[in-house]
Amino acid sequence: MDKIQTSAFGRSPVHEAAVRQGFYAAEGLEVTTDVTQASKTQVQQLVNDVWQIVSTNADNIVWWVEDNGADLLIVMATETQPNQNFVVRPEIAGYADVRGKVLAADAAKSGYSTPLRLLLQREGLTEDKDDFTFIEVGSTEHRVEAMRVGQAVGAMINAGGERSLTPDGFHVLDSINPLYAHYAGISAVRRSWANEHPDLLVRYLRAYLRAVVSTKDAADATPPRFSWEGLQEMLDMRREVGLLRGARDPRRFADDRFYREAVAGL
């Protein structure tokens, strides 16, 4: 068995299906998954070859490539929903109350802080005027704790995750879902690893896609398309809030040839 170590922000039902139904094993793969607590740690470990494949926000990969010189590549991008809400403490009644306050984030310059910046910007709040600042604390549970102890007044939280906070007066101020028409969930690798292990990568993607299909309705048992639209949408948003450094071309950060080969082998 060839071993692949992956990292994600939670236990993926698709990954579990691939293990349970033997799709990885059929490709001669043993795939293990780490549940990360922070994207910066996760992607730094990808750079360091602790993991070979990570599932993370596409925006994180762009930041690591553009701002940190990492040689990373998005190899899978499929449409889904971000399902993230902007949750705030009880004393925050509206965007005006956010002014001058601290917000908790996984990463300040990438990930869900980018669409949150857009929500804030559209309400007239910008970092240039010190209308808000971010404190980096990591995953959802850490962002919730930062709000509970008053370290921050708001944060992006998984939709539904605010329910445990509702009895204490925390509430949803806004959602990023309407900002997207083609939100893309992604997996990324080191570009050099993909070029050195193309067969291994294709086998992983093929097993994963078989698991995706197995979890869909029988009437729609087709693999999802590679979502260039979703990646483009994310880059457009990053440009709008002033974080994108170069051209709005998703092919700077992604390559679908491994994905297409995996789909062809299903």
C-alpha positions as CSV (number, residue, x, y, z in Angstrom):
1,M,0.0,0.0,0.0
2,D,1.2,3.5,-0.8
3,K,0.6,5.9,2.1
4,I,-0.8,9.4,1.7
5,Q,-1.2,11.8,4.7
6,T,-3.9,14.4,4.4
7,S,-5.2,17.3,6.6
8,A,-8.6,18.9,6.8
9,F,-10.6,21.1,9.2
10,G,-12.9,18.2,10.1
11,R,-13.7,14.6,9.4
12,S,-15.0,14.5,5.8
13,P,-18.0,12.2,5.2
14,V,-16.5,11.6,1.7
15,H,-13.2,10.5,3.2
16,E,-15.0,8.2,5.6
17,A,-17.0,6.7,2.7
18,A,-13.8,6.1,0.7
19,V,-12.3,4.2,3.7
20,R,-15.5,2.3,4.6
21,Q,-16.3,1.3,1.0
22,G,-12.7,0.3,0.2
23,F,-12.2,2.9,-2.6
24,Y,-8.7,3.9,-1.3
25,A,-7.8,0.2,-0.8
26,A,-8.9,-0.6,-4.4
27,E,-6.3,2.0,-5.6
28,G,-3.6,0.5,-3.4
29,L,-3.7,3.5,-1.0
30,E,-3.6,3.9,2.8
31,V,-4.9,7.4,3.5
32,T,-4.8,9.0,6.9
33,T,-6.3,12.3,7.9
34,D,-5.3,14.9,10.4
35,V,-7.9,17.4,11.8
36,T,-6.1,20.7,11.9
37,Q,-6.7,23.6,14.3
38,A,-5.4,26.4,12.1
39,S,-4.8,27.0,8.4
40,K,-1.4,28.5,8.9
41,T,-0.2,25.5,10.7
42,Q,-1.8,23.2,8.2
43,V,-0.4,24.8,5.1
44,Q,3.1,25.3,6.6
45,Q,3.1,21.5,7.3
46,L,2.0,20.9,3.7
47,V,5.0,23.0,2.6
48,N,7.2,20.9,4.9
49,D,5.8,17.6,3.5
50,V,4.2,16.6,6.8
51,W,1.0,16.2,4.7
52,Q,0.9,15.4,1.0
53,I,-2.7,16.7,0.4
54,V,-4.7,19.3,2.3
55,S,-8.4,20.3,2.2
56,T,-8.6,24.0,3.0
57,N,-10.0,27.3,1.8
58,A,-8.8,28.2,-1.7
59,D,-8.1,31.7,-0.5
60,N,-5.5,30.3,1.9
61,I,-3.5,28.7,-1.0
62,V,-3.5,32.0,-2.9
63,W,-2.1,33.8,0.1
64,W,0.6,31.3,0.7
65,V,1.6,31.4,-3.0
66,E,1.5,35.1,-3.5
67,D,2.6,36.4,-0.1
68,N,4.9,33.6,1.1
69,G,6.4,32.2,-2.1
70,A,5.0,28.7,-1.5
71,D,5.0,26.4,-4.6
72,L,1.5,25.0,-4.1
73,L,-1.2,23.8,-6.5
74,I,-4.9,23.3,-6.2
75,V,-5.7,20.0,-7.8
76,M,-9.4,19.6,-6.9
77,A,-12.1,22.3,-6.8
78,T,-15.7,21.3,-6.6
79,E,-18.8,23.5,-5.9
80,T,-20.3,23.5,-2.5
81,Q,-21.5,26.0,0.1
82,P,-19.3,27.9,2.5
83,N,-22.1,27.8,5.2
84,Q,-20.4,30.4,7.3
85,N,-22.1,33.1,9.3
86,F,-20.8,36.3,10.9
87,V,-21.7,35.8,14.6
88,V,-21.3,38.6,17.1
89,R,-21.5,39.1,20.8
90,P,-24.8,40.3,22.5
91,E,-23.7,44.0,22.6
92,I,-23.2,44.2,18.8
93,A,-26.6,45.2,17.4
94,G,-25.3,46.2,13.9
95,Y,-22.2,46.9,11.8
96,A,-21.9,50.3,13.4
97,D,-21.1,48.6,16.7
98,V,-18.2,46.7,15.1
99,R,-16.3,49.9,14.5
100,G,-13.0,50.0,16.4
101,K,-13.4,46.5,17.6
102,V,-11.5,43.2,17.4
103,L,-12.7,40.2,15.3
104,A,-11.4,36.6,15.7
105,A,-10.2,34.8,12.6
106,D,-8.3,31.7,11.6
107,A,-6.0,33.8,9.4
108,A,-6.2,37.5,9.0
109,K,-5.2,37.8,5.4
110,S,-6.9,34.7,3.9
111,G,-9.7,32.2,4.2
112,Y,-13.1,33.4,5.5
113,S,-11.6,36.7,6.6
114,T,-11.7,37.7,3.0
115,P,-15.5,37.6,2.5
116,L,-15.9,39.0,6.0
117,R,-13.8,41.9,4.8
118,L,-16.2,42.4,1.9
119,L,-19.2,42.4,4.2
120,L,-17.5,45.0,6.4
121,Q,-16.4,47.1,3.4
122,R,-19.9,47.2,2.0
123,E,-21.0,48.6,5.3
124,G,-18.3,51.3,5.2
125,L,-15.8,49.7,7.5
126,T,-12.2,49.3,6.4
127,E,-8.9,48.5,8.0
128,D,-7.4,51.6,6.5
129,K,-9.5,53.7,9.0
130,D,-8.8,51.2,11.8
131,D,-12.5,50.4,11.8
132,F,-11.6,46.8,12.8
133,T,-8.7,44.5,13.5
134,F,-8.3,40.8,13.4
135,I,-6.8,38.5,16.0
136,E,-5.7,35.1,14.7
137,V,-6.9,32.3,16.9
138,G,-7.4,29.3,14.6
139,S,-10.4,27.0,14.1
140,T,-14.1,27.5,14.9
141,E,-13.9,26.4,18.6
142,H,-11.0,28.8,19.2
143,R,-13.0,31.7,17.6
144,V,-16.0,30.9,19.7
145,E,-13.8,30.9,22.9
146,A,-12.3,34.2,21.9
147,M,-15.8,35.7,21.7
148,R,-16.9,34.1,25.0
149,V,-14.1,35.6,26.9
150,G,-14.4,39.0,25.3
151,Q,-11.2,38.8,23.3
152,A,-13.2,39.5,20.2
153,V,-16.7,40.8,19.4
154,G,-17.3,38.7,16.3
155,A,-16.1,35.9,14.1
156,M,-17.0,33.7,11.1
157,I,-18.7,30.5,12.5
158,N,-20.0,27.4,10.8
159,A,-23.7,27.8,10.1
160,G,-25.5,26.2,13.0
161,G,-22.5,26.5,15.2
162,E,-23.9,29.6,16.9
163,R,-26.7,27.6,18.5
164,S,-24.6,26.8,21.5
165,L,-24.1,30.6,21.9
166,T,-27.7,31.7,21.4
167,P,-28.7,31.3,25.1
168,D,-25.9,33.8,26.0
169,G,-27.2,36.4,23.5
170,F,-24.7,35.8,20.7
171,H,-26.4,36.1,17.3
172,V,-25.9,36.0,13.5
173,L,-25.3,39.5,12.2
174,D,-24.8,38.4,8.5
175,S,-23.8,35.5,6.3
176,I,-21.2,35.2,3.5
177,N,-23.3,32.7,1.6
178,P,-25.0,35.3,-0.7
179,L,-21.6,36.5,-1.8
180,Y,-21.0,33.3,-3.7
181,A,-22.6,31.7,-6.8
182,H,-19.9,29.0,-7.2
183,Y,-18.1,28.6,-4.0
184,A,-15.3,26.0,-4.5
185,G,-14.1,23.5,-1.9
186,I,-10.6,22.5,-2.7
187,S,-7.7,20.2,-2.2
188,A,-4.1,21.3,-2.7
189,V,-0.6,19.8,-2.9
190,R,3.0,20.9,-3.3
191,R,3.5,21.4,-7.1
192,S,6.7,19.4,-7.0
193,W,5.0,16.5,-5.2
194,A,2.3,16.4,-7.9
195,N,4.9,16.4,-10.7
196,E,6.9,13.7,-9.0
197,H,3.9,11.5,-8.1
198,P,1.3,12.0,-10.8
199,D,0.0,8.4,-10.7
200,L,-0.3,8.5,-6.9
201,L,-2.3,11.8,-7.1
202,V,-4.6,10.5,-9.8
203,R,-5.3,7.3,-7.8
204,Y,-6.2,9.4,-4.7
205,L,-8.5,11.7,-6.7
206,R,-10.1,8.7,-8.4
207,A,-10.9,7.0,-5.1
208,Y,-12.1,10.2,-3.6
209,L,-14.4,10.9,-6.5
210,R,-15.8,7.4,-6.4
211,A,-16.7,8.2,-2.8
212,V,-18.3,11.5,-3.8
213,V,-20.4,9.7,-6.3
214,S,-21.4,7.0,-3.8
215,T,-22.8,9.7,-1.4
216,K,-24.9,11.3,-4.1
217,D,-28.5,10.4,-5.2
218,A,-28.5,7.5,-7.6
219,A,-30.2,9.7,-10.2
220,D,-27.2,12.0,-10.2
221,A,-24.3,9.6,-10.0
222,T,-21.8,11.8,-11.9
223,P,-18.6,13.3,-10.6
224,P,-18.6,17.0,-10.0
225,R,-17.0,19.4,-12.5
226,F,-13.7,21.1,-11.7
227,S,-14.9,24.5,-10.6
228,W,-12.9,27.1,-12.4
229,E,-15.8,29.4,-11.8
230,G,-15.5,29.1,-8.1
231,L,-11.8,29.8,-8.1
232,Q,-12.4,32.8,-10.3
233,E,-15.1,34.1,-8.0
234,M,-12.7,33.8,-5.0
235,L,-9.9,35.7,-6.9
236,D,-12.4,38.4,-7.9
237,M,-13.4,38.8,-4.2
238,R,-9.8,38.9,-3.1
239,R,-9.1,41.6,-5.6
240,E,-12.2,43.6,-4.5
241,V,-10.9,43.8,-0.9
242,G,-7.4,44.7,-2.0
243,L,-5.6,41.5,-1.1
244,L,-4.8,40.0,-4.5
245,R,-1.3,40.8,-5.8
246,G,-1.3,39.6,-9.3
247,A,-3.6,38.7,-12.2
248,R,-7.1,37.4,-11.6
249,D,-6.2,34.1,-13.3
250,P,-7.0,30.9,-11.4
251,R,-4.6,28.9,-13.6
252,R,-1.8,30.6,-11.6
253,F,-2.8,28.5,-8.7
254,A,-4.6,25.5,-10.0
255,D,-4.2,22.6,-12.6
256,D,-7.1,20.3,-13.5
257,R,-5.1,17.7,-15.5
258,F,-4.8,15.3,-12.6
259,Y,-8.5,15.7,-11.9
260,R,-9.5,15.2,-15.5
261,E,-7.4,12.0,-15.7
262,A,-9.1,10.7,-12.5
263,V,-12.6,11.4,-13.8
264,A,-11.7,9.6,-17.1
265,G,-10.7,6.5,-15.1
266,L,-14.0,6.2,-13.2
